[in-house]
Amino acid sequence: MNLNSKIYIAGHLGLVGSAITKKLRERGFSHLILRSREELDLMDQDAVSNFFQHEKPEYVILAAAKVGGIIANTTYRAQFIYENIQIQNNVIHQSYLNKVKKLLFLGSTCIYPQNAPQPMSEECLLTDTLEYTNEPYAIAKIAGLKMCEAYNLQYGTNFISVMPTNLYGPNDNFNLETSHVLPAMIRKIHLAKCFENNDWDLIKDDLDKRPIEGINGSAPEDNIRNILLKYGIAIDDLKTVKLSLWGTGKPLREFLWSEDMAEACIFLLENYDFKDVINSFDHSKTNKIRNTHINIGTGKEISIMELAFSIKKNIGFKGEIVWDSSKPDGTMRKLTDPSKLHKLGWKHKTELAEGIQLLYRHYLNN
């Protein structure tokens, strides 16, 4: 890529896409092609075809996806598989038809089996059953990386796939109905602290900025108390504020600052081609080319319980955190093996403690 290359970032307003867009701009790339969902519906085959024929991007970063946490994945199973496959099919196929020089497809480490050996290497893919709650999303992402792989092998395209671990960062999703664990915890603990301090101005301000199930800061106080209770924030008879979180707190998770992930993606766009993957296979042993994607992660993990107490300390919440073991934990452990990426010369910079501070500051300022 050069600084004048035409680069289309699909999903540039989301957590992943916005981080990549920001880093490309910081590097001096001047010809970024950006479209909001209202401007281009990636599920509309004709609209995507017309867009590619008109814009003729040289590089494509496919960061657009329907994403969410355990609640969203469990509730919207059909939408997660249908919408993600539809988006991928349209963008990847039009990239082939319009001779895009390189496409980068972003997946997720939920593609790996529930009981995969830890840490999870790229070779774990399709070796066992998936974790049930996010199975439709995972299958869609597996289809996307396999589509890239198949187009490379049949048509000679240069489509590479990366599988980032759990991401967090600026433009994260703090909607408690659909958010992932870390931003959801930050918001819940922030609201619990406000409740603890009886700071209704801050609670109402938060709900005005990000209503919960239609409840904003103008709602009656009883309605606000009820919606906070639904999401685990309550006060007991001793006037102690308690925050109930899903599961046992025992699962281990790995987290990567989204801007570090963006740096990794740009590094791979500039330094890694599918031909490098082909050359890495020992053709004397097999003619099968598979598992050509690359993990992006830190190789470090923390329990959900430790994460909650770290955020609690950072925010200054003095109440009690309790765990609702009747709710699902999800996969008990999900640690990536990023050694393939490390060997290419890239490692993360932002450690989790610093990242939590940065994200909470972002939440308060936005």
C-alpha positions, -999 to +999 in steps of 0.1 A: +000+000+000+011+036-005-003+068+010-025+074-020-040+039-022-078+038-024-088+019+008-124+010+016-130+003+053-164-015+057-177-008+092-156+023+098-179+036+126-176+005+148-151-004+174-128-023+150-133-001+119-129+032+137-096+021+153-083+011+119-095+043+102-079+064+130-045+046+126-045+048+088-051+086+090-024+090+116+000+072+092-009+096+064-032+075+042-053+101+024-077+082+002-100+064+026-134+053+013-160+054+040-197+047+040-222+046+069-249+019+070-274+045+059-252+054+029-245+017+019-264-013+031-239-041+029-267-067+029-280-053-004-262-072-032-270-047-059-260-017-038-227-033-029-221-042-066-228-007-077-205+008-050-176-014-060-180-007-097-181+031-091-154+034-064-130+007-075-111+004-042-076-011-043-077-024-008-106-035+014-108-039+051-139-059+061-147-049+096-185-046+093-204-072+113-233-077+136-217-083+170-227-086+207-223-103+240-239-134+255-274-119+257-274-107+222-259-139+207-284-160+226-314-138+216-307-130+180-292-163+168-308-161+133-298-125+127-262-132+137-257-159+112-278-145+084-266-108+085-230-117+089-229-142+061-248-118+038-224-089+044-193-112+039-206-128+007-214-094-009-181-077+000-157-106-006-173-115-039-173-079-052-137-076-041-129-105-064-150-093-093-135-058-091-099-070-088-091-056-054-054-060-047-058-071-011-087-077+013-083-081+051-112-100+067-117-096+105-131-126+123-131-135+160-115-161+182-150-175+190-144-196+158-123-220+179-139-250+196-153-247+231-127-272+245-098-262+223-063-267+237-050-236+254-036-213+242-055-217+209-034-219+177-047-214+142-046-252+138-075-257+163-101-245+138-128-271+132-113-297+154-144-299+178-178-284+186-183-247+192-195-229+223-233-229+220-242-193+229-223-178+200-223-207+176-243-188+148-218-159+149-188-182+150-201-202+120-206-170+100-170-160+107-157-194+098-176-192+065-159-158+059-124-169+064-130-201+044-144-180+016-113-159+015-092-190+016-112-206-012-111-175-034-073-173-030-069-209-040-093-209-070-089-173-083-055-162-071-068-134-050-048-119-020-074-121+008-060-125+043-080-132+075-072-122+110-088-134+142-085-108+170-091-118+206-117-099+228-114-062+219-121-030+238-115+006+232-128+040+218-162+037+202-170+006+222-206-005+226-220+004+260-255-007+253-263-031+281-286-052+259-259-060+234-224-050+247-195-073+254-183-080+289-157-053+295-176-022+284-207-036+300-189-039+333-175-004+331-210+010+326-226-011+353-200-003+378-201+034+369-239+034+374-236+014+407-211+040+420-235+068+410-263+049+428-241+044+458-234+082+460-271+089+454-260+110+424-292+111+404-279+139+382-251+116+369-275+086+365-300+107+345-272+122+324-259+087+316-294+075+306-300+105+285-268+098+266-274+060+264-310+050+272-316+014+285-346-003+268-361+031+261-356+044+297-338+078+296-331+104+323-365+120+320-383+088+332-398+086+366-374+076+393-392+043+400-387+034+363-350+042+365-347+021+397-364-008+380-342-008+349-311-006+371-324-035+391-330-055+359-293-050+350-281-060+385-279-028+404-297-028+437-295-016+473-301-039+503-317-033+537-284-021+551-282+005+523-253-014+507-253-012+469-249-045+453-240-052+417-250-087+403-230-099+374-236-129+352-220-163+358-195-174+383-167-150+375-143-180+369-139-179+331-106-166+319-105-140+291-079-122+270-084-086+261-067-064+234-069-026+231-086-019+198-059+005+186-033-021+191-054-045+169-056-017+143-018-014+142-015-052+138-039-051+108-020-024+091+012-042+098-002-073+081-016-054+051+019-040+045+040-071+053+020-102+047+004-118+015-014-150+009+016-163-011+035-161+021+010-186+036+013-209+006+051-209+009+049-218+046+032-251+039+052-283+034+038-295+001+058-327+003+036-339+031+001-326+020-016-307-008-042-294+017-040-256+023-061-247+054-060-226+086-043-197+068-057-171+091-036-153+118-045-147+155-042-112+169-039-112+207-017-106+237-013-142+249-023-130+284-055-138+303-075-126+334-105-141+352-138-123+348-139-119+386-104-103+386-115-080+358-146-069+377-126-061+408-099-042+387-126-021+371-143-016+405-111-003+420-104+019+390-139+035+391-140+038+429-171+017+436-172+006+472-203-016+471-205-054+467-202-075+436-221-107+436-222-135+410-254-150+395-243-186+388-277-193+373-266-173+342-242-188+317-204-184+319-198-190+282-165-207+273-144-212+304-111-203+288-103-186+255-066-177+252-050-171+218-016-182+207-003-152+188+031-167+181+026-167+143+021-129+145+050-124+169+073-143+145+064-118+118+075-090+141+044-075+158+034-074+195+008-054+215+017-023+234-012-015+257-016-036+289-050-042+304-047-019+335-038+011+313-065+002+288-092+001+315-083+036+326-083+048+290-117+033+282-133+046+314-120+081+305-134+077+270-168+066+284-170+097+307-160+121+279-183+107+252 
